[in-house]
Amino acid sequence: MPPQIRDPRSPAVSAATEPCHPAAPQAAAPGSPPHWVRWLPVLLLLTDLLIEALFPQATAAGFLLTGLPVLVAFGFGPLPTALSGAGALGLQLLLAARVGHLYEHHHLWAYLSTALAGLAGVMLAVQRVRQARHLVLASTVSEALRRTVLHPVPEQVGELRTAGRYQAAQAEVAIGGDLYELCDTPFGTRVLLGDVRGSGLEAVRAAADLLGAFRATAHEVGQLVELAELLDRQVRRGAVESGDEELFVTAVLLEHRRGADRLDVVNRGHLDPVLLGRAGVRTVHCPQDLPLGLGHLRGRPAPAATGIPFAAGQTLLLHTDGVTEARDRDGRFYPLTARLATRYHHRPSVTPEQLVSFVTEDLVRHAGPARDDLALLALTPVR
């Protein structure tokens, strides 16, 4: 199966200013050390003073302070590191003078070791700060790329309320091969959710190309099946240009016309959507065609779009295999429909935001931290 993506809480975006809008994750700011690292110098200092107080004559406890500036360098910048080195050296002198060992030979070597450790700590702190800045810059560029490829999911597009999540298996990776997009077009609201086969930069490139093609053609092509065929040819061209004959994208395309109480669905080898409503939770089985990029192998006309009822009080969930293939410790897959049925059995309706929030949190309870990228998109009629 293909690879993937990611997305936390998405901000609202005006449909008037953003005709097409997909999902966007947030990356944690890199380069900041864990809080416990900053307490290590304090722990070392207290340990040294405690030993000195308990065994003033038997132990030269000041020797422990030699490592203080190195510990400080892991949690602080060059100036605090230099000050900690000077402070450690001064404290060693005071402790040695207190017991009359100020000029003893082994103490002199301890002073020299502390001075050298202080110098090494400053150099380490400079390098760590420089590396952290590079990480921040790389993260900023990655985030900018993600937001260029995947726009934030708005609260409403056309006559559909929407919510989405886009989550990467690796926190440092902002974007992968999962994708989705929503466009308010003259033909109604059109939705694309897909998963590129493969991973890495080639998958990102394929996802970006497909999203660009969808944004351009969704406003121009009247029939949903024809739109899918255009996207199929776009993926095929990308495969030929990259030399990857096995490149394809599983995808599902939806269309909701204004005032309609139904959705038209074209499924190109993707996982079936899940529909929630007063009648319960069920998987929407639609005729499946070959994934995008493989349509030339079909040898027959593309099947027509499938119409499904979609009225007020119903919510449709689209997802990638990062959801249903998440495993718990015993190797069991995440039972999406069963979990949704248990959660919403007695609730007549659920908002898109409630739905994607529940699935995202329940996945963590089931499988722990994500091992695969995943995309979620929930839709419900405004009326």
Stockholm file with secondary structure:
# STOCKHOLM 1.0

chainA/1-383         MPPQIRDPRSPAVSAATEPCHPAAPQAAAPGSPPHWVRWLPVLLLLTDLLIEALFPQATAAGFLLTGLPVLVAFGFGPLPTALSGAGALGLQLLLAARVGHLYEHHHLWAYLSTALAGLAGVMLAVQRVRQARHLVLASTVSEALRRTVLHPVPEQVGELRTAGRYQAAQAEVAIGGDLYELCDTPFGTRVLLGDVRGSGLEAVRAAADLLGAFRATAHEVGQLVELAELLDRQVRRGAVESGDEELFVTAVLLEHRRGADRLDVVNRGHLDPVLLGRAGVRTVHCPQDLPLGLGHLRGRPAPAATGIPFAAGQTLLLHTDGVTEARDRDGRFYPLTARLATRYHHRPSVTPEQLVSFVTEDLVRHAGPARDDLALLALTPVR
#=GR chainA/1-383 SS CCCCCCCCCCCCCCTTTCSBCCCCCCCCCCSCCCHHHHHHHHHHHHHHHHHHHHCTTTCCGGGGGGGHHHHHHHHSCHHHHHHHHHHHHHHHHHHHHHTTCTTCHHHHHHHHHHHHHHHHHHHHHHHHHHHHHHHHHHHHHHHHHHHHHSCCCCSEETTEEEEEEEECSSTTCCCCSEEEEEEEETTEEEEEEEEESSCHHHHHHHHHHHHHHHHHHTTTCSCHHHHHHHHHHHHHHHHHHHTCTTCCEEEEEEEECTTCSEEEEEEEBCCCCEEEETTEEEECCCCBCCCBTCGGGCCSCCCCCEEEECCTTCEEEEECHHHHTCBCTTCCBCCHHHHHHHHHTTCSCCCHHHHHHHHHHHHHHHHCSCSSCEEEEEEEECC
#=GC SS_cons         CCCCCCCCCCCCCCTTTCSBCCCCCCCCCCSCCCHHHHHHHHHHHHHHHHHHHHCTTTCCGGGGGGGHHHHHHHHSCHHHHHHHHHHHHHHHHHHHHHTTCTTCHHHHHHHHHHHHHHHHHHHHHHHHHHHHHHHHHHHHHHHHHHHHHSCCCCSEETTEEEEEEEECSSTTCCCCSEEEEEEEETTEEEEEEEEESSCHHHHHHHHHHHHHHHHHHTTTCSCHHHHHHHHHHHHHHHHHHHTCTTCCEEEEEEEECTTCSEEEEEEEBCCCCEEEETTEEEECCCCBCCCBTCGGGCCSCCCCCEEEECCTTCEEEEECHHHHTCBCTTCCBCCHHHHHHHHHTTCSCCCHHHHHHHHHHHHHHHHCSCSSCEEEEEEEECC
//
